[in-house]
């Protein structure tokens, strides 16, 4: 893929979209994983159109936790039995300070994966 971009055979932007086979493979996974990582939010913030498959994937797999980014803001929401944690960008350009909420910290116990919180606060 890197060579194809370097040789102008494809664009970086085209590689950032889901491929049909990737969506099909994901939708075929067993239900109820502990954690699902997505780029975009399964339900976007107000006034943002979501054309992706994220919500369908979450509704089909019903993970316990979903972590996502893309809109670069901290947010918590639910989709059915899934708890969604949206994370912030690490730092703005030319900044050396970490922004709040760019990482989710989980704890695995014998029975479940639990969110300890987002870091830094």
N, C-alpha and C positions, 0 to 999 in steps of 0.2 A: 504494500500500500504506500509506503514511504517513497519507493522508487516511482510509482505511478504519479504521485503528486509532483515529485521533482522533475519528471519528464512531461508535465502538463497533460497527462492522460486522464487525470481526474482532479477534482478540487478537494481541498480540505473540508469545505462546507458540505460537499456531497457525502463525505465519510462520516459526518456528524449526525446523519439521519439514520433511523432504524432501517435495517433491511428486512424484508418480509420473512426470510428464513430465521432471522434472529427473534422476531416477534413470535413466530410459530414455535420455535424451540422453547422460548420462555413460557408461553401459554401451556405447553405440554408438561411442564415440571409438576411434581407432586404438590398438593395444596399444603398450606400452613407452614411455610418456612419461618424460622425465627426472624430473619432480617432480609429485606429486599432493598438493594441500592439502585436508585434511579437518578438520571440526570435532571429531568424536568419534574415538576410537581404533578401528582395525579389529579389534583383539583387546583387550578391556578388561582393566583390572587385576583381580586376584582379588576375588571376591565382588561384582563389579559386572556386572549383566546388560546385554548389548548387544543391542538390538532393531533396530538400524539396518542399513543396506545397505553399510556401510563395508568389511567384510571381502569381501563379494561383488564390490564395485567393484575392490578391490585385486587379488583373485584373477583377475578378468577382464582388467583393464588391464595388470597386471604392471609398474607403474612402477618405475624404479630407486630412487627415494626417495619416502617418504610422510612428510609433517609433519602433526601433529595436536595438539590441545590438550585441551579439555574437562575432563579430570580434574586439571589443574594440577599435574603432576609430571613430572619429567624421566625418560625411559625410552627404551631402545633395544630393538628386537625385529626379527624377520624374519618375513615371510610369503612363502614361496617365494623368488623372486628379488628381492623388494622389501625394502629396508631401511627400517624405520619409526622415526621420531624423534618422540617425544612431548615437548611443551614445557610449561614452567611458566607460571603467571600472571605478569604483569609485576611487580606489587607487591600486597601485601595492602592492604585498605582502611585509610586514614589513615596509610599508610607512604609515605615518600618515597625508600625504598631499592629498587633493582632486585633482584629475586630471581634466583638462579642459573638459567641454562638457559631463558630465555624466548624466545630467538631462535636460529635455526639459521643458520650462515654457510656458504655454498656458494661454490665456485670453478668457473667454466666454463672448461674447456680446449677445445682443438680436437677432442678425442675424447670427452670425458665431463664430466658434472657430478659434482663430488666434494664431500663434506662436510668443511669445515675444522674444524668443531666447534660446540658450543653456546656462547652468550654470555649473560651473563657466567658465568664458571666459579666 
